[in-house]
Structures are given as structure tokens and as C-alpha cells.
Amino acid sequence: MTQQWTKAGIRAALVEVFSLVLDMPEAEVADELSPDSCRNWDSLRHIQLCTAIDETFGLSLDVAKQVEILTFDLAVETVAEELGVG
């Protein structure tokens, strides 16, 4: 049975993903978090983030979607859209 995601559930799961991949405390993961505001978010970590997002949510984001993830909030929106969560 597939998990029924909610926006709050997506956000909580992504906080964990970003915290692990970017090696930062969960409390520091905010909507405006971006490569410009996080020194650990480089191109390699971006690929790792996208891979972790795919694995966590059972997705296969295409490159265009991966490139759009420029902030934490955009990651939440992208995943919600892909999962059909309003």
C-alpha cells in the first residue's frame, strides 16, 4: 500500500532529507534555504538531494524538475505537485 502524503508530511520528510544530505541541524532547514545561503549545498549535494528525494517519495524527478529546486520551499512544492497533494 502506498503512503498517502500530506503537505505537512512532505515538509517533515524533506526537513529530514535536507538535514542529512546537507549535514545541518533540522532546526536550520527553513523555507528560504538555498545554495546561496547554505555553504554545504553545492552541485554534488544538489544531485544527492534529488536522489534522496526520489528515494524518499518513490519519485523519478526529471532534470527540469531537479533544476527548479532552488530553495527548500520549492522542493516542498515540487514534491507535492508530483504526488498530487494540494
Buried (B, 14 or more C-beta within 10 A) or exposed (E): EEEEBEBEBBBEBBBEBBBEBBEBEEEEBBEEBBBEEBEEBEEEBBEBBBBBBBEBBEBEBEEEBBEBBEBBBBBBBBBBEBBEBE
